[in-house]
Amino acid sequence: MKFMITWEVQSDKRHEVLKAFSHMTGEDDKKDAGEKITLIGRWHNAASGTGVAVCETDDAKALFAWSLNWNAVLNLKVEPVIDDEEAREIGKKKFS
């Protein structure tokens, strides 16, 4: 299942978060997310301290654990999402 995670860095934590994140490697990212989460993509708006990530997992506990790594400094919102192909498949079944 795919999830869209949106975040806003708490205003008093922006420099702390950017410093920590900028020193992370790709390996650090994988370790942070855990083995059961695949990061599809992540985009940042440095000016506003916001961003969005899309990941895939079938393990809600793994997703919860990953969010706990950051929720002391980020306001997170996690929502299930589907891609174009999945949306079309649902539409065809529903409206055929």
Wavefront OBJ file of the C-alpha trace (Angstrom):
o trace
v 0.000 0.000 0.000
v 1.222 3.493 -0.840
v 1.172 6.385 1.609
v 1.662 10.116 1.149
v 3.373 11.759 4.077
v 3.259 15.525 4.328
v 5.185 17.426 6.943
v 5.921 20.820 8.334
v 9.056 21.396 10.365
v 8.241 22.991 13.700
v 9.361 26.600 13.270
v 11.810 26.571 16.174
v 13.423 23.349 14.860
v 14.136 24.267 11.208
v 17.912 24.611 11.472
v 18.206 21.566 13.728
v 16.229 19.422 11.280
v 18.073 20.634 8.187
v 21.429 20.065 9.877
v 20.486 16.502 10.910
v 18.929 15.622 7.544
v 21.747 17.104 5.458
v 24.281 14.877 7.192
v 22.298 11.688 6.471
v 23.501 9.308 3.771
v 21.370 7.052 1.590
v 22.219 4.217 3.968
v 21.123 6.339 6.933
v 17.816 6.963 5.130
v 17.228 3.234 4.646
v 18.080 2.503 8.266
v 15.790 5.330 9.431
v 12.817 4.032 7.427
v 13.452 0.377 8.161
v 13.447 -2.716 5.992
v 9.687 -2.835 5.463
v 9.297 0.620 3.899
v 10.191 1.563 0.335
v 10.622 5.280 -0.241
v 9.280 6.116 -3.723
v 10.172 9.805 -3.617
v 10.530 12.814 -1.362
v 10.325 16.531 -2.127
v 11.224 19.494 0.096
v 10.208 23.147 0.209
v 13.092 24.608 2.187
v 11.595 28.109 2.269
v 8.428 26.992 4.059
v 9.889 24.026 5.932
v 7.349 21.690 4.372
v 7.530 18.646 2.172
v 5.961 15.471 0.897
v 7.094 11.872 0.598
v 5.482 8.851 -1.005
v 6.362 5.435 0.332
v 5.100 1.889 0.092
v 4.599 -0.649 2.863
v 2.198 -3.330 4.000
v 3.259 -2.877 7.615
v 1.428 -0.139 9.523
v 3.642 -0.689 12.558
v 6.764 -0.010 10.487
v 5.225 3.207 9.167
v 4.271 4.267 12.680
v 7.794 3.525 13.944
v 9.339 5.583 11.120
v 7.083 8.550 11.902
v 8.136 8.384 15.550
v 11.721 9.022 14.440
v 10.676 12.512 13.311
v 7.493 13.574 15.086
v 9.382 15.441 17.833
v 10.446 18.020 15.227
v 7.920 17.601 12.379
v 4.156 17.852 12.232
v 3.304 14.792 10.127
v 0.212 13.752 8.218
v 0.039 10.240 6.717
v -2.610 9.292 4.148
v -3.111 6.216 1.967
v -2.929 6.968 -1.773
v -3.188 5.117 -5.073
v -1.460 5.717 -8.407
v -3.051 6.446 -11.808
v -3.260 2.803 -12.845
v -4.973 1.809 -9.606
v -7.426 4.723 -9.835
v -8.316 3.807 -13.435
v -8.860 0.167 -12.456
v -11.253 1.193 -9.690
v -13.057 3.615 -12.015
v -13.513 0.979 -14.710
v -14.971 -1.487 -12.190
v -17.224 1.134 -10.644
v -18.519 2.810 -13.792
v -18.488 0.093 -16.488
l 1 2 3 4 5 6 7 8 9 10 11 12 13 14 15 16 17 18 19 20 21 22 23 24 25 26 27 28 29 30 31 32 33 34 35 36 37 38 39 40 41 42 43 44 45 46 47 48 49 50 51 52 53 54 55 56 57 58 59 60 61 62 63 64 65 66 67 68 69 70 71 72 73 74 75 76 77 78 79 80 81 82 83 84 85 86 87 88 89 90 91 92 93 94 95 96
